[in-house]
Amino acid sequence: IHQSLMLLSYPQVFALHHGLAAAHYCLPVEMREWWIQVGLLTVPLIAVYLHIPPPHLSPALHSWKASGAFFTFKGNVIFYKDSWGAVGSSDVVVLLHGFPTSSYDWYKIWDGLNMRFNRVIALDFLGFGFSDKPRPHRYSIFEQANIVEGLMAHLGLMEQKINLLSHDYGDTVALELLYRSEHNRSGNLKISSLCLSNGGIFPETHYPRFLQKLLKDSGFVSPILTRLMNFLFFSKGQVETRN
């Protein structure tokens, strides 16, 4: 072999050496095929994400958005809806929605709550509904709780006792707010009552659905799933509204 190499020019020896090195560190055929399959799957998903337009809002959603307002929390715009209801009552109820939805979850019981409470308030958490969806961003329950407190301060309700009604993801935010209230944390809310519904309150007994795991842990696939889900959910909402 050494005698043969002596007959080759330096560039030929260099190319031969690095060719052998590349062959030595070459991925197994099965692994290369796996990466190709991942690439073939990723390309159409990205294409879907880029080309599916945001769905048109139904008249009901347009009305919901128009009846709400926005405030800014640490540079992010947050949507909320605040309506006055029962005369003679001073009770305020704050509604915390679930995952992966929005304040619109409460529209079917909104009028009923207005008949019971003096003030009914709901917000879209950061990353949901009509609120900003910063990316990349490290979303957390603590931040969502801070946003709720920020909204109450914005509305001048920090000194008034409030009632919390929460669902799913909102349950965890509500429990964080309750903890702060019970431990007299700075800027905490004064909570009169708390109603939790359909949520994974105890982590050791909570079993998230496969779709929830995908949305939480699937990295770059999550935005694609979110876009597809939004399209399907809002399209379904349009159909139901039209019917």
C-alpha positions in Angstrom: 0.0 0.0 0.0 2.8 2.4 0.9 4.5 1.8 -2.5 1.3 2.5 -4.2 0.8 5.8 -2.3 4.3 6.9 -3.4 3.1 6.8 -7.0 0.2 9.2 -6.2 0.4 13.0 -6.1 -0.2 14.9 -2.8 -3.7 15.9 -3.7 -4.6 12.3 -4.6 -3.2 11.1 -1.3 -5.1 13.8 0.6 -8.4 12.9 -1.2 -7.8 9.2 -0.5 -7.1 9.7 3.1 -10.1 11.9 3.8 -12.3 9.6 1.7 -11.3 6.7 4.0 -11.9 8.8 7.1 -15.4 9.8 5.8 -16.2 6.2 5.1 -15.0 5.2 8.6 -17.3 7.7 10.3 -20.2 7.3 7.8 -23.6 6.7 9.4 -25.2 3.2 9.1 -27.5 2.8 6.2 -30.5 2.3 8.5 -29.8 5.6 10.3 -29.4 7.5 7.1 -32.7 6.1 5.9 -34.4 7.2 9.2 -33.1 10.8 8.8 -34.4 10.8 5.2 -37.8 9.7 6.3 -37.8 12.4 9.0 -36.9 15.0 6.4 -39.5 13.8 4.0 -42.1 14.1 6.7 -40.9 17.5 7.9 -41.0 19.3 4.5 -44.7 18.8 3.9 -45.5 19.8 7.6 -43.6 23.0 7.2 -45.3 23.6 3.9 -48.7 23.1 5.5 -47.7 25.5 8.3 -46.6 28.2 5.9 -49.5 27.9 3.5 -52.6 27.3 5.7 -53.9 30.9 6.3 -55.3 31.8 9.7 -59.0 30.9 9.6 -61.6 33.7 9.2 -63.3 34.5 12.4 -67.0 33.7 12.7 -69.5 36.5 13.4 -69.7 35.2 17.0 -65.9 35.5 17.5 -65.8 38.9 15.9 -68.5 40.0 18.3 -66.6 38.5 21.3 -63.4 40.3 20.3 -65.2 43.6 19.7 -66.8 43.5 23.1 -63.5 43.0 24.8 -60.4 45.2 25.3 -56.6 44.8 25.6 -53.9 45.8 28.1 -50.2 45.4 27.9 -48.2 43.3 30.3 -44.4 43.4 30.1 -44.6 44.2 26.4 -47.2 41.6 25.5 -50.8 42.5 24.6 -53.4 40.6 26.5 -57.1 40.4 25.6 -59.8 40.5 28.2 -63.5 40.9 28.4 -65.1 42.8 31.3 -68.9 43.3 31.6 -71.2 44.7 34.3 -74.1 42.6 35.4 -76.4 42.3 38.4 -77.3 45.6 40.0 -77.1 45.7 43.8 -74.3 43.0 43.9 -70.7 43.8 44.5 -69.5 40.3 43.6 -66.8 40.0 41.0 -66.0 36.7 39.2 -62.9 36.1 37.2 -62.9 33.2 34.6 -59.7 31.3 33.8 -59.9 29.2 30.7 -58.3 25.8 29.8 -55.8 24.4 27.3 -55.6 24.9 24.4 -58.6 27.3 24.2 -59.5 30.8 25.2 -61.9 33.0 27.1 -64.5 32.2 24.4 -65.0 28.9 26.3 -67.3 30.8 28.7 -69.6 32.4 26.1 -72.5 30.0 26.8 -72.7 30.8 30.5 -71.7 34.5 30.2 -75.2 35.9 30.4 -76.1 33.6 33.3 -73.1 34.8 35.2 -74.0 38.5 34.5 -77.3 37.8 36.2 -75.6 36.6 39.3 -72.5 38.8 39.6 -71.9 42.5 39.4 -68.9 42.1 37.2 -67.7 39.2 35.0 -64.2 39.2 33.8 -62.3 36.7 31.5 -58.9 36.9 29.8 -57.0 35.1 27.2 -53.8 33.8 28.7 -50.5 34.7 27.0 -50.2 32.4 23.9 -54.0 31.8 23.6 -57.0 33.4 21.9 -56.6 37.0 20.9 -53.6 37.6 23.2 -50.0 37.8 21.9 -48.2 34.6 21.2 -44.5 35.4 21.5 -42.1 32.8 20.0 -39.6 31.7 21.2 -40.9 32.2 24.7 -40.7 30.2 27.9 -44.4 30.0 29.0 -45.1 29.2 32.6 -48.0 29.0 35.1 -46.2 31.6 37.2 -46.2 34.1 34.4 -49.9 33.4 33.6 -50.7 34.1 37.3 -48.7 37.3 37.1 -50.8 38.3 34.1 -54.0 37.7 36.0 -52.7 39.9 38.9 -51.6 42.5 36.3 -55.1 42.6 34.8 -56.7 43.0 38.2 -54.4 45.9 39.0 -55.2 47.4 35.6 -58.9 47.2 36.4 -58.4 48.6 40.0 -59.5 45.4 41.7 -56.5 44.5 43.8 -58.2 45.6 47.0 -61.5 43.9 46.3 -62.4 40.3 47.0 -62.9 38.2 43.9 -64.4 34.8 43.0 -62.4 32.6 40.7 -64.0 30.1 38.3 -61.4 28.0 36.4 -61.2 25.1 34.0 -58.4 22.7 33.1 -55.1 24.7 32.6 -56.8 27.6 34.4 -57.1 25.4 37.5 -53.3 25.3 37.9 -53.1 29.1 37.5 -56.0 29.5 40.0 -54.1 27.3 42.6 -51.0 29.4 42.2 -53.1 32.5 42.8 -54.6 30.9 45.8 -51.2 30.0 47.2 -50.1 33.5 46.9 -53.2 34.8 48.5 -52.9 32.4 51.4 -49.3 33.3 52.0 -49.8 37.0 51.6 -47.4 37.4 48.8 -46.8 40.9 47.5 -49.4 42.0 44.9 -51.6 39.0 45.6 -55.3 38.9 45.0 -58.0 38.8 47.7 -59.9 35.5 46.9 -63.4 35.1 48.2 -64.2 31.7 46.6 -62.6 29.3 44.2 -64.4 26.8 41.9 -62.1 24.4 40.0 -63.5 22.3 37.1 -62.1 19.4 35.1 -58.4 19.9 35.7 -55.3 17.8 36.6 -55.0 19.3 40.1 -52.7 16.6 41.5 -49.6 15.9 39.2 -49.2 12.3 40.4 -52.7 11.4 39.3 -52.8 13.5 36.1 -52.5 11.7 32.8 -52.4 14.2 29.9 -53.8 13.1 26.6 -51.4 12.2 23.8 -52.3 15.4 21.9 -51.4 17.5 25.0 -48.1 15.7 25.3 -47.4 16.5 21.6 -48.2 20.2 22.1 -46.0 20.4 25.1 -42.9 18.3 24.1 -42.8 18.0 20.3 -40.5 21.0 19.7 -40.8 22.5 16.2 -43.9 20.3 15.4 -46.0 22.1 18.1 -46.5 25.3 16.0 -47.6 23.2 13.1 -50.1 21.2 15.2 -51.4 24.5 16.7 -52.0 26.0 13.3 -53.9 22.9 12.1 -55.9 22.7 15.4 -56.8 26.4 15.2 -58.0 25.9 11.7 -60.2 22.9 12.6 -61.5 24.4 15.8 -62.4 27.8 14.4 -63.9 26.2 11.3 -66.1 24.0 13.5 -67.0 27.1 15.4 -68.0 28.8 12.2 -70.2 25.9 11.2 -71.9 25.8 14.6 -72.6 29.5 14.5 -74.0 29.4 11.0 -76.3 26.6 11.9 
